Amino acid sequence: MLDFITSSDAIFALITLTFLEIILGIDNIVFISIAANKLPEEQRSKVTNIGLLLAMVQRIILLFFVSFLVGLSEPFYKLDFSWLYLEISWQALILFFGGLFLIYKSTSEIREKVETPTHDEDEIKGKVIKSFNQAIVQILILDFIFSIDSILTAVGMTNGLSEHHNYNLILMIIAVVISITIMIAFANKIRLFIDNNPSIQILGLSFLILIGFMLITEAAHLSNTTFFGNTVGAIPKGYLYFAIAFSLLVEFLNQKVSKKK
């Protein structure tokens, strides 16, 4: 176990996943802040911290559930045509539909943020919150919605890193705990940083499109898919890590140049 956690692949996956979890958690922070601001001053900090802790608990529970389904790798149905062959398993289905969901969610979010940046915030502001309990219920619902893409991202980043499925699950839980802890400690500072650098969130959503595509190809590979005689191969995760690291470097340099101007 220790050898896996300290391996270069696991460490790089952990750093990348923690970064993406924080980026994906920005909307959570914004919505929790809006909900908290409707309450008396003395309750706002408490609601914010409870909301983020609930987000962490929900994500860990979802991780166990999704990881269980991903672990079901035995095919339960086979399609065999002259031009297509694949072995369908729960693992492949979760990865395939998860990939489609990430691509759809990311492109929709990017379009909304470009066309109407305050659409989601305005929707939440319109909801009536009169008590502490109402705020907690509202936050719980929002946390669940925003946990789905977070969990699928975690599965996509860690699937196949280790032969032991539990090791991947532990790595995902560590990333979730670290990211939520950072968000609790620096919630307002992170939100202000993203407000001042909206391109970072767009970049994070763009990474999800890559991860979604990788999940779809991984599902096809695990299903032993053959299409017109061609076997679908898995995309090495090193390519994904390089793309993310390179994009972040370019964004960092771009911001440096912009500040100097």
C-alpha positions in Angstrom: 0.0 0.0 0.0 2.7 2.5 1.0 4.7 1.7 -2.1 1.7 2.6 -4.2 0.9 5.8 -2.4 4.5 7.0 -2.7 4.9 6.0 -6.3 5.4 8.8 -8.9 2.1 8.0 -10.7 0.1 8.0 -7.5 1.6 11.3 -6.3 1.1 13.0 -9.6 -2.5 11.7 -9.8 -3.1 12.9 -6.2 -1.8 16.4 -6.9 -3.8 16.7 -10.2 -6.9 15.3 -8.7 -6.8 17.5 -5.7 -6.4 20.6 -8.0 -9.4 19.5 -10.1 -11.5 18.7 -7.0 -10.8 22.3 -5.7 -11.7 23.8 -9.1 -14.9 21.7 -9.2 -15.6 22.8 -5.7 -15.6 26.5 -6.5 -19.3 26.4 -7.4 -20.0 24.7 -4.1 -18.2 27.5 -2.3 -20.1 30.2 -4.2 -23.5 28.5 -3.6 -22.8 27.8 0.1 -21.7 31.4 0.6 -24.9 32.7 -1.0 -27.0 30.4 1.2 -25.0 31.4 4.3 -25.4 35.1 3.5 -29.1 34.8 3.9 -28.7 33.8 7.5 -27.8 36.0 10.5 -24.1 37.0 10.7 -23.3 34.6 13.6 -24.5 31.6 11.7 -22.7 32.1 8.4 -19.3 30.7 9.2 -20.9 27.7 10.8 -23.1 27.0 7.8 -20.2 27.3 5.4 -18.0 24.8 7.3 -20.9 22.4 7.8 -21.8 22.6 4.1 -18.2 21.8 3.0 -18.0 18.9 5.5 -21.3 17.5 4.2 -19.9 17.7 0.7 -16.9 15.7 1.8 -19.1 13.0 3.5 -21.4 12.8 0.4 -18.4 12.4 -2.0 -16.8 9.7 0.1 -20.1 7.7 0.2 -20.6 8.1 -3.5 -16.9 7.0 -4.1 -17.7 3.7 -2.3 -20.8 3.2 -4.4 -19.3 4.1 -7.8 -16.1 2.2 -7.0 -18.1 -0.9 -6.2 -19.8 -0.7 -9.6 -16.5 0.0 -11.4 -15.2 -3.1 -9.7 -17.8 -5.3 -11.5 -15.6 -6.0 -14.5 -17.1 -9.4 -15.5 -19.1 -9.0 -18.8 -22.8 -9.8 -18.5 -23.6 -9.4 -22.2 -21.7 -9.7 -25.5 -22.4 -8.0 -28.8 -21.0 -9.8 -31.8 -21.6 -8.4 -35.3 -19.4 -8.6 -38.4 -18.3 -4.9 -37.9 -18.5 -4.6 -34.1 -17.6 -6.8 -31.1 -17.8 -5.8 -27.4 -18.3 -7.3 -24.0 -20.6 -5.2 -21.8 -19.9 -5.0 -18.0 -21.0 -2.7 -15.3 -17.5 -1.2 -15.2 -17.6 -0.4 -18.9 -21.1 1.1 -18.6 -20.2 3.4 -15.7 -17.1 4.6 -17.4 -18.9 5.1 -20.8 -21.9 7.0 -19.4 -19.7 8.8 -16.9 -17.5 10.0 -19.8 -20.5 11.2 -21.7 -21.8 13.0 -18.6 -18.5 14.8 -18.0 -18.3 16.0 -21.7 -21.9 17.2 -21.6 -21.6 18.8 -18.2 -18.3 20.5 -19.0 -19.4 21.9 -22.4 -22.7 23.1 -20.9 -20.9 24.8 -18.0 -18.4 26.5 -20.3 -21.2 27.8 -22.5 -23.2 29.1 -19.5 -20.1 30.8 -18.0 -19.3 32.5 -21.3 -22.9 33.6 -22.1 -24.4 34.2 -18.6 -21.7 34.0 -16.0 -24.1 34.6 -13.1 -26.9 32.3 -14.2 -26.4 29.7 -11.5 -25.8 32.2 -8.7 -28.9 34.2 -9.7 -31.0 31.0 -9.5 -29.7 30.2 -6.0 -30.2 33.8 -4.9 -33.9 33.5 -5.9 -34.5 30.6 -3.5 -35.9 31.5 -0.1 -33.9 30.5 2.9 -35.4 31.5 6.3 -33.7 29.1 8.8 -30.5 27.3 9.5 -32.1 23.9 8.7 -33.4 25.2 5.4 -29.9 26.4 4.5 -28.4 22.9 5.4 -31.0 21.1 3.2 -30.4 23.4 0.3 -26.6 22.9 0.6 -27.1 19.1 0.8 -29.0 19.0 -2.4 -26.5 21.2 -4.2 -23.6 19.2 -2.8 -25.1 16.0 -4.2 -25.5 17.5 -7.7 -22.0 18.9 -7.8 -20.5 15.7 -6.3 -21.4 13.6 -9.4 -18.8 15.2 -11.7 -16.3 15.3 -8.9 -16.6 11.5 -8.4 -16.5 10.7 -12.1 -13.4 12.8 -12.4 -11.8 10.9 -9.5 -12.6 7.6 -11.0 -11.3 8.6 -14.4 -8.0 9.9 -13.0 -7.3 6.8 -10.8 -8.9 3.9 -12.7 -6.1 1.4 -13.7 -3.4 3.0 -11.5 -3.2 0.0 -9.3 -4.2 -3.7 -9.7 -5.7 -3.4 -6.2 -9.0 -1.6 -6.6 -9.0 -0.6 -2.9 -5.8 1.3 -3.4 -7.4 3.5 -6.0 -10.3 4.1 -3.7 -8.0 5.2 -0.9 -6.2 7.6 -3.2 -9.5 9.2 -4.3 -10.6 9.5 -0.6 -7.3 11.2 0.3 -7.7 13.7 -2.6 -11.3 14.5 -1.6 -10.3 15.0 2.1 -7.3 17.2 1.2 -9.3 19.3 -1.3 -12.2 19.9 1.2 -9.8 20.7 4.0 -8.1 23.3 1.8 -11.5 24.7 0.8 -12.6 25.0 4.5 -9.4 26.8 5.4 -9.3 29.1 2.4 -12.9 29.2 1.1 -13.2 33.0 0.6 -9.6 33.4 -0.7 -10.1 30.6 -3.3 -13.4 32.1 -4.4 -11.9 35.6 -4.8 -8.9 34.1 -6.7 -11.3 32.3 -9.2 -13.4 35.5 -9.5 -10.2 37.4 -10.4 -9.0 34.6 -12.7 -12.1 33.1 -14.4 -9.9 31.4 -17.0 -8.7 29.0 -14.3 -12.2 27.6 -13.9 -12.7 27.4 -17.7 -9.4 25.5 -17.9 -10.5 23.1 -15.2 -13.8 22.4 -17.1 -11.8 21.9 -20.3 -9.7 19.2 -18.5 -13.0 17.4 -17.7 -13.7 17.1 -21.4 -10.3 15.3 -21.8 -11.1 13.1 -18.8 -14.6 12.3 -20.2 -13.1 11.3 -23.6 -10.5 9.2 -21.7 -13.3 7.4 -19.8 -15.1 6.6 -23.0 -12.0 5.1 -24.6 -11.2 3.2 -21.4 -14.7 1.7 -21.4 -14.2 0.6 -25.0 -10.8 -0.9 -24.1 -12.1 -2.8 -21.1 -15.0 -4.1 -23.2 -12.5 -5.6 -25.7 -14.2 -3.5 -28.4 -13.3 -4.3 -32.0 -14.7 -1.8 -34.5 -14.3 -2.8 -38.2 -11.4 -5.1 -37.2 -9.7 -2.4 -35.2 -9.2 -2.8 -31.5 -9.7 0.2 -29.2 -6.7 0.9 -27.0 -6.5 2.7 -23.7 -5.1 6.2 -23.6 -2.0 6.2 -21.2 -2.7 8.5 -18.3 0.7 10.1 -18.6 -0.6 11.8 -21.8 -3.4 13.3 -19.7 -1.1 14.5 -16.9 1.2 16.1 -19.4 -1.7 17.9 -21.2 -2.9 19.3 -17.8 0.5 20.3 -16.6 1.4 21.9 -19.9 -1.9 23.8 -20.0 -1.4 25.1 -16.5 2.1 26.2 -17.3 0.8 28.2 -20.4 -1.9 29.8 -18.2 0.6 30.7 -15.6 2.9 32.4 -18.2 -0.1 34.1 -19.7 -1.1 35.6 -16.4 2.5 36.8 -15.8 2.6 38.5 -19.2 -0.9 40.1 -18.6 0.2 41.5 -15.2 3.3 43.0 -16.7 1.3 44.7 -19.4 
